[in-house]
Amino acid sequence: MKKIALLFFGLGIVLTSFAQESTETGKKLPSVQLKDVNGKVINTAELGFEGPVIISFWATWCSPCKRELNTIHDVYEDWQKETGVNLVAVSIDDSKTAGSVPMYVDGKEWTYLVLMDPNGDFKRAMGVNNVPHTFLIDTDGTIVFSHNNYAPGDEDLLYEELLKLVKK
């Protein structure tokens, strides 16, 4: 009986994840005021990039988040040259762990724009329930792809979606 209950629980989580991914596409990027790691205020709806944007929600305590962003870091320069994409890593670390974000980012030499969302305002506005959660935004500010969680190879799926977007 417990196995059946766990099976249904797991199936419910998977179906909820798929449903969440499909309902987010087509929405416009919400306007939320966040700060970058240097304290500069940035409006999420006015990022100022000319090409597509990948927004990845992460936290320093989230191993899959860090694996995803570090894996993308290895190919990011090539992706930028080929597609003009920019990545925005949005940390959901709270006041207890937010101080370690700049140190982690500097240590990994990420060239991404890193924004801090300690109160979860942008996270809620984007419908993010757990991290990592990655979005692909077109040049009009519309969400065209959403993916929750991370497993090795998911970056290839993201890249394929990015290529579809820039070849339209």
Residue pairs with C-beta under 8 A, 6 or more apart in sequence:
17 148
17 149
20 127
20 129
20 146
20 148
21 146
21 147
21 148
23 127
24 126
24 127
24 135
24 143
24 146
25 143
25 144
25 145
25 146
26 142
26 143
26 144
27 142
27 143
28 45
28 141
28 142
28 143
29 44
29 45
29 55
29 137
29 141
29 142
29 143
30 44
30 45
30 122
30 125
30 126
31 43
31 44
31 45
31 46
32 43
32 44
32 45
32 117
32 121
32 122
32 125
33 41
33 42
33 43
33 44
34 41
34 42
34 44
34 90
34 115
34 116
34 117
34 121
34 122
35 41
35 42
35 115
35 116
36 42
36 113
36 114
36 115
36 116
37 101
37 102
37 105
37 114
37 116
42 113
42 115
44 115
44 122
44 125
45 141
47 53
47 86
47 88
47 113
49 86
50 84
50 139
51 83
51 84
51 85
51 86
51 139
51 166
52 83
52 84
52 85
52 86
52 136
52 137
52 138
52 139
52 162
52 165
52 166
53 85
53 86
53 87
53 88
53 136
53 137
54 72
54 85
54 86
54 87
54 88
54 134
54 135
54 136
54 137
54 158
54 162
55 87
55 88
55 90
55 126
55 134
55 135
55 137
56 65
56 68
56 69
56 72
56 87
56 88
56 89
56 90
56 132
56 133
56 134
56 135
57 65
57 90
57 92
57 117
57 123
57 126
57 128
57 131
57 132
57 133
57 134
58 65
58 66
58 68
58 69
58 89
58 90
58 91
58 92
58 131
58 132
59 65
59 91
59 92
59 93
59 97
59 131
60 66
60 91
60 93
60 97
60 100
60 101
60 104
61 93
61 97
62 131
62 132
64 131
64 132
64 149
64 150
64 151
65 131
65 132
65 150
66 104
67 150
67 152
68 132
68 134
68 150
68 154
68 155
69 89
69 108
69 110
69 112
69 132
70 108
71 152
71 155
72 79
72 87
72 155
72 158
73 108
73 109
73 110
73 111
73 112
75 155
75 159
76 87
76 111
76 112
77 111
79 85
79 159
79 162
80 86
82 166
83 162
83 163
83 165
83 166
84 166
85 162
85 166
86 112
86 113
87 112
87 113
88 112
88 113
88 114
88 115
89 105
89 110
89 112
89 113
89 114
89 115
90 114
90 115
90 116
90 117
90 122
90 123
91 98
91 101
91 114
91 115
91 116
91 117
92 117
92 118
92 120
92 123
92 128
92 131
93 100
93 101
93 116
93 118
94 118
95 118
98 116
98 118
101 114
101 116
102 114
105 112
105 114
115 122
117 123
126 133
126 135
129 148
130 148
130 149
132 148
132 149
132 150
133 146
133 147
133 148
133 149
134 146
134 147
134 148
134 150
134 158
135 143
135 145
135 146
135 147
136 143
136 144
136 145
136 146
136 158
136 161
136 162
136 165
137 143
137 144
138 144
138 165
144 161
144 165
145 158
145 161
145 165
147 154
147 157
147 158
